Amino acid sequence: MRTPRANERGTSLMEVLCAMTLFALVASGVAAMVANSMRATANNRQSTSAQMLAQEELESLRGLDYGDLVSRDRSVEMSHETFDIHSEVIANNPANGMSHVTVTVSWEGPFGSRNYEVETIFTSIRS
């Protein structure tokens, strides 16, 4: 091995390769983190949309007369995503004059098939 002279400047090929390798490792880690963050953000946005659609469906059912409550299915497109909404009404459960209502919102998200479900009980108001 020879000793460097005062007039020799610059970096050796080995130093450049080491720096490029280190940069590639750091960049790949950052890229993976960004990709996961974007998937999680999309999943959270879709989950929030599903919760809003389920609440909207409950309010729509709540606006009907008690005798008109029936199970129903529909699809809604929101932010370029399709959400399937299934409302199941079981009359006289858990008691007479009460209906057990379950609203399920399903969609295909970045982490696969997902669904959100909410349950409540509607009662008949007799005057």
KOLFIZA-273263 format. One record per residue (C-alpha): residue in one letter; residue number from 1; chain; x, y negated, z. Coordinates in nm, 2 decimals. Example, Ala and Ser with C-alpha at 12.3 -4.5 7.8 and 13.67 -1.06 7.14 Angstrom:
BEGIN
+-----+-----+-------+--------+--------+--------+
! res !   n ! chain !      x !      y !      z !
+-----+-----+-------+--------+--------+--------+
!   A !   1 !     A !   1.23 !   0.45 !   0.78 !
!   S !   2 !     A !   1.37 !   0.11 !   0.71 !
+-----+-----+-------+--------+--------+--------+
***
This chain:
BEGIN
+-----+-----+-------+--------+--------+--------+
! res !   n ! chain !      x !      y !      z !
+-----+-----+-------+--------+--------+--------+
!   M !   1 !     A !   0.00 !   0.00 !   0.00 !
!   R !   2 !     A !   0.13 !  -0.34 !  -0.08 !
!   T !   3 !     A !   0.10 !  -0.65 !   0.12 !
!   P !   4 !     A !  -0.11 !  -0.93 !  -0.02 !
!   R !   5 !     A !   0.07 !  -1.23 !  -0.15 !
!   A !   6 !     A !  -0.03 !  -1.59 !  -0.07 !
!   N !   7 !     A !  -0.13 !  -1.66 !  -0.43 !
!   E !   8 !     A !  -0.37 !  -1.35 !  -0.46 !
!   R !   9 !     A !  -0.73 !  -1.45 !  -0.39 !
!   G !  10 !     A !  -1.07 !  -1.29 !  -0.44 !
!   T !  11 !     A !  -1.23 !  -0.97 !  -0.33 !
!   S !  12 !     A !  -1.14 !  -0.62 !  -0.42 !
!   L !  13 !     A !  -1.38 !  -0.38 !  -0.60 !
!   M !  14 !     A !  -1.42 !  -0.18 !  -0.27 !
!   E !  15 !     A !  -1.54 !  -0.49 !  -0.08 !
!   V !  16 !     A !  -1.79 !  -0.57 !  -0.36 !
!   L !  17 !     A !  -1.93 !  -0.22 !  -0.36 !
!   C !  18 !     A !  -1.96 !  -0.21 !   0.02 !
!   A !  19 !     A !  -2.15 !  -0.55 !   0.01 !
!   M !  20 !     A !  -2.38 !  -0.43 !  -0.26 !
!   T !  21 !     A !  -2.46 !  -0.11 !  -0.07 !
!   L !  22 !     A !  -2.54 !  -0.30 !   0.24 !
!   F !  23 !     A !  -2.76 !  -0.54 !   0.05 !
!   A !  24 !     A !  -2.94 !  -0.25 !  -0.12 !
!   L !  25 !     A !  -3.01 !  -0.08 !   0.22 !
!   V !  26 !     A !  -3.15 !  -0.40 !   0.37 !
!   A !  27 !     A !  -3.35 !  -0.49 !   0.06 !
!   S !  28 !     A !  -3.51 !  -0.14 !   0.05 !
!   G !  29 !     A !  -3.61 !  -0.17 !   0.41 !
!   V !  30 !     A !  -3.77 !  -0.51 !   0.36 !
!   A !  31 !     A !  -3.95 !  -0.39 !   0.05 !
!   A !  32 !     A !  -4.10 !  -0.09 !   0.24 !
!   M !  33 !     A !  -4.21 !  -0.32 !   0.52 !
!   V !  34 !     A !  -4.38 !  -0.56 !   0.28 !
!   A !  35 !     A !  -4.56 !  -0.28 !   0.10 !
!   N !  36 !     A !  -4.69 !  -0.14 !   0.43 !
!   S !  37 !     A !  -4.80 !  -0.48 !   0.54 !
!   M !  38 !     A !  -4.99 !  -0.54 !   0.22 !
!   R !  39 !     A !  -5.17 !  -0.20 !   0.25 !
!   A !  40 !     A !  -5.26 !  -0.28 !   0.61 !
!   T !  41 !     A !  -5.39 !  -0.62 !   0.52 !
!   A !  42 !     A !  -5.61 !  -0.48 !   0.24 !
!   N !  43 !     A !  -5.74 !  -0.21 !   0.49 !
!   N !  44 !     A !  -5.82 !  -0.47 !   0.75 !
!   R !  45 !     A !  -6.00 !  -0.69 !   0.49 !
!   Q !  46 !     A !  -6.21 !  -0.39 !   0.37 !
!   S !  47 !     A !  -6.29 !  -0.29 !   0.73 !
!   T !  48 !     A !  -6.41 !  -0.64 !   0.81 !
!   S !  49 !     A !  -6.62 !  -0.64 !   0.49 !
!   A !  50 !     A !  -6.77 !  -0.30 !   0.59 !
!   Q !  51 !     A !  -6.86 !  -0.43 !   0.94 !
!   M !  52 !     A !  -7.03 !  -0.74 !   0.79 !
!   L !  53 !     A !  -7.23 !  -0.52 !   0.55 !
!   A !  54 !     A !  -7.34 !  -0.29 !   0.83 !
!   Q !  55 !     A !  -7.46 !  -0.59 !   1.04 !
!   E !  56 !     A !  -7.63 !  -0.73 !   0.74 !
!   E !  57 !     A !  -7.81 !  -0.40 !   0.68 !
!   L !  58 !     A !  -7.92 !  -0.39 !   1.04 !
!   E !  59 !     A !  -8.06 !  -0.74 !   1.02 !
!   S !  60 !     A !  -8.24 !  -0.65 !   0.70 !
!   L !  61 !     A !  -8.40 !  -0.35 !   0.87 !
!   R !  62 !     A !  -8.48 !  -0.56 !   1.17 !
!   G !  63 !     A !  -8.68 !  -0.80 !   0.94 !
!   L !  64 !     A !  -8.91 !  -0.52 !   0.84 !
!   D !  65 !     A !  -9.23 !  -0.43 !   1.02 !
!   Y !  66 !     A !  -9.18 !  -0.13 !   1.25 !
!   G !  67 !     A !  -9.40 !   0.10 !   1.03 !
!   D !  68 !     A !  -9.19 !   0.01 !   0.72 !
!   L !  69 !     A !  -8.86 !   0.14 !   0.86 !
!   V !  70 !     A !  -8.73 !   0.41 !   0.63 !
!   S !  71 !     A !  -8.39 !   0.56 !   0.54 !
!   R !  72 !     A !  -8.23 !   0.41 !   0.24 !
!   D !  73 !     A !  -7.91 !   0.40 !   0.03 !
!   R !  74 !     A !  -7.75 !   0.13 !  -0.17 !
!   S !  75 !     A !  -7.41 !   0.02 !  -0.31 !
!   V !  76 !     A !  -7.26 !  -0.33 !  -0.28 !
!   E !  77 !     A !  -6.96 !  -0.46 !  -0.46 !
!   M !  78 !     A !  -6.75 !  -0.71 !  -0.26 !
!   S !  79 !     A !  -6.41 !  -0.84 !  -0.35 !
!   H !  80 !     A !  -6.37 !  -0.59 !  -0.63 !
!   E !  81 !     A !  -6.44 !  -0.30 !  -0.39 !
!   T !  82 !     A !  -6.75 !  -0.08 !  -0.39 !
!   F !  83 !     A !  -6.91 !  -0.01 !  -0.05 !
!   D !  84 !     A !  -7.18 !   0.26 !  -0.02 !
!   I !  85 !     A !  -7.44 !   0.18 !   0.25 !
!   H !  86 !     A !  -7.65 !   0.46 !   0.40 !
!   S !  87 !     A !  -7.92 !   0.38 !   0.65 !
!   E !  88 !     A !  -8.08 !   0.67 !   0.84 !
!   V !  89 !     A !  -8.40 !   0.61 !   1.04 !
!   I !  90 !     A !  -8.53 !   0.88 !   1.27 !
!   A !  91 !     A !  -8.87 !   0.78 !   1.40 !
!   N !  92 !     A !  -8.99 !   0.85 !   1.75 !
!   N !  93 !     A !  -8.64 !   0.92 !   1.87 !
!   P !  94 !     A !  -8.55 !   0.90 !   2.16 !
!   A !  95 !     A !  -8.91 !   0.83 !   2.26 !
!   N !  96 !     A !  -9.25 !   0.75 !   2.10 !
!   G !  97 !     A !  -9.25 !   0.40 !   1.96 !
!   M !  98 !     A !  -8.87 !   0.40 !   1.91 !
!   S !  99 !     A !  -8.66 !   0.47 !   1.60 !
!   H ! 100 !     A !  -8.29 !   0.56 !   1.61 !
!   V ! 101 !     A !  -8.12 !   0.38 !   1.33 !
!   T ! 102 !     A !  -7.77 !   0.47 !   1.20 !
!   V ! 103 !     A !  -7.60 !   0.26 !   0.93 !
!   T ! 104 !     A !  -7.29 !   0.41 !   0.77 !
!   V ! 105 !     A !  -7.07 !   0.20 !   0.53 !
!   S ! 106 !     A !  -6.82 !   0.41 !   0.32 !
!   W ! 107 !     A !  -6.55 !   0.30 !   0.08 !
!   E ! 108 !     A !  -6.22 !   0.40 !  -0.07 !
!   G ! 109 !     A !  -5.94 !   0.21 !   0.08 !
!   P ! 110 !     A !  -5.56 !   0.20 !   0.05 !
!   F ! 111 !     A !  -5.54 !   0.48 !   0.32 !
!   G ! 112 !     A !  -5.80 !   0.70 !   0.15 !
!   S ! 113 !     A !  -6.17 !   0.74 !   0.22 !
!   R ! 114 !     A !  -6.30 !   0.54 !   0.51 !
!   N ! 115 !     A !  -6.63 !   0.47 !   0.68 !
!   Y ! 116 !     A !  -6.78 !   0.25 !   0.95 !
!   E ! 117 !     A !  -7.09 !   0.35 !   1.14 !
!   V ! 118 !     A !  -7.31 !   0.16 !   1.38 !
!   E ! 119 !     A !  -7.61 !   0.29 !   1.57 !
!   T ! 120 !     A !  -7.90 !   0.11 !   1.74 !
!   I ! 121 !     A !  -8.26 !   0.17 !   1.85 !
!   F ! 122 !     A !  -8.56 !  -0.03 !   1.72 !
!   T ! 123 !     A !  -8.88 !  -0.04 !   1.91 !
!   S ! 124 !     A !  -9.23 !  -0.11 !   1.81 !
!   I ! 125 !     A !  -9.37 !  -0.43 !   1.95 !
!   R ! 126 !     A !  -9.75 !  -0.40 !   2.00 !
!   S ! 127 !     A !  -9.95 !  -0.71 !   2.06 !
+-----+-----+-------+--------+--------+--------+
***
